[in-house]
Amino acid sequence: MSILLRRLSEDETWVAIEQALSRQILRVYDLRPQTVRLDATTVSGYHVSEPERLFQFGHSKDDPTLPQVKVMMGVLDRLGLPLVTHVVSGETADDGLYVPAIEQVQHTLDQTELLFVGDCKLAAIETRGFIQTQGHFYLCPLAATGKVPEQLSAWVTQALQDPMQQIEVKINSGDERTEAVIAHGIEVNRSVSMAHSDLT
């Protein structure tokens, strides 16, 4: 058993198995991937934290006195089917985990124009730039850094002062024949640029 687990723990072996399983499930159930949700989480435990081990001390929302391991997952929305599972040491920052996960999703699904949904850490300019250059889309809240808080405040004020700009956000109700308004908002366009060399 330990020999099998050692073999499965090799990154190349596990990625190949994960991709093969995902492709088979997508084919059997005739799923049409459109949206992929990405997020990282941590698992803490009473382990000894030593160099080269997965359990390390890092930023923790649970118990900062315990070492942790970090897991980045990419799942097919709305089914929740796991497409990517990356396990890294607990002190690893979330930001650098998105692009490798997106790359693996691309190899598994082999298509463009996917919508990647995530939290504000997905909004890092390098990650968004990579998604755009690969022919995909992203949906995430902007991180409350730099001038973003001031801009958000100005946009909200603008929306409240001019109701004619507001757009109704609707979803299908229970019978899927009628739509219910769940929110009002405005659309704001802004340009962001970066050097293509930053993505290599």
PyMOL commands that set and color helices and strands:
alter all, ss='L'
color gray80, all
select helices_A, chain A and resi 2-8+11-28+95-109+120-123+125-133+148-161+163-165+196-199
alter helices_A, ss='H'
color red, helices_A
select strands_A, chain A and resi 35-44+68-77+81-89+115-117+137-139+167-172+179-185
alter strands_A, ss='S'
color yellow, strands_A
deselect
rebuild
show_as cartoon
